[in-house]
Amino acid sequence: MKDAVLVLNAGSSSLKFSAFPAGGGDAAPLARGRVEGIGTAPRFVLRAADGVAIEEGPARVGPIDHAGALELVLKWVRNLTGDRQLVAVGHRVVHGGLTFTGPVRIDDAVLAELDRLVPLAPLHQPHNLAAVRAVAGRMPELPQVACFDTAFHRTQPEVAGRFGLPRRFADEGVRRYGFHGLSYEYVASVLPRHDARAAAGRTIVAHLGNGASLCAMLGGRSVATTMSFTPADGLVMSTRCGSLDPGVLLYLMARHGMDGPALQHLIYHESGLLGVSGLSGDMRTLLDGTDPRAAEAVELFVYRVGREVGSLAAALGGLDALVFTGGIGENAPAIRASVCRAAAWLGVELDEAANESGGPRISRAGSGVAAWVLPTDEERMIAAHTRRVLGRDGAT
């Protein structure tokens, strides 16, 4: 009997999943899907390995929690994988703190440590762990592996993680961590197939999507990134503000009486492209629109990316390649073109036709800095980590 690995990525109201063969290699998924509307009216999308939708629509059940969503996922996985036996579950866990520098098999001690990190990622970590507990409650014998968005950045020099705050705060974990690590790790793993010089040298990867960040890599290892203590820092995003003078928060507290929850909602849900445009946080909508406010939001997004590219190039001491990934990075040639033009001073020479066709290489022959479009696959990275961890543990 063939085996399968289930990958789960749990959010506050959604549960994304992928099923992969448990054998080694860079195996394609057997299926992908998601349950949306957890806690309200659940909907689902289920796709086969070729991306063709198998089912899509409202789930014929009442409101469900993460455990209920898992039951739906397991039912679909069993139907799609046929005689394959589920042998492990890999989870995306946003925060690994300073303790976890790589994927780890989950036991009671690991789960307790991940609970301790909840204050560092209160909008993400509880939902990640809810999925872990749902699996443990349903199939306690099934091995589970935690894969962290922060772990890839643990190779950064110590100075890159410091804030200019009293040391006592750093001692309790207030530092720059960085996120999107699973995406960056996947891109680093496939980059050698496309550009050996970039893989061994100085590369900036732009993960541009609803959440957006940049990572500076030297020899495929993270040396600096734009997100820091939380995923709200750095670039302007769909609904997140990005870098913000802390004095602005003090002003909002004093002038508008905003408390912690109100500021949190503002920073994560009312800002970014949505806040600046007053129209939408969806880059596709803004690029298609004619309202000048939409253009202003796009301009700010590109400006911030361009500034941070310069900052990370300084951290690297130069630049060999610029790689675009994520929903916007992979699918918005206008954004890629604007970013590349802003980086022309670094040696990026855009090939307009290649960019419009999606690449993968979108820089001209002879460009001093190569530019690429490489699709990311965090779920495949999690599946690979899960197989490796369980192989090390002697699990089958």
Secondary structure, 3 states (H helix, E strand, C coil): CCEEEEEEEECCCEEEEEEEECCCCCCCCCEEEEEECCCCCCEEEEEECCCCEEEEEECCCCCCCHHHHHHHHHHHHHHHHCCCEEEEEEEEECCCCCCCCCCEECCHHHHHHHHHCHHHCCCCHHHHHHHHHHHHHHCCCCCEEEEECCHHHHHCCHHHHCCCCCHHHHHCCCCCCCCCHHHHHHHHHHHHHHCHHHHHCEEEEEEECCCEEEEEEECCEEEEECCCCCCCCCCCCCCCCCCCCHHHHHHHHHHHCCCHHHHHHHHHHCCHHHHHHCCCCCHHHHHHCCCHHHHHHHHHHHHHHHHHHHHHHHHHCCCCEEEEEHHHHHHCHHHHHHHHHHCHHHCECECHHHHHHCCCECECCCCCEEEEECCCCHHHHHHHHHHHHHHHCCCC
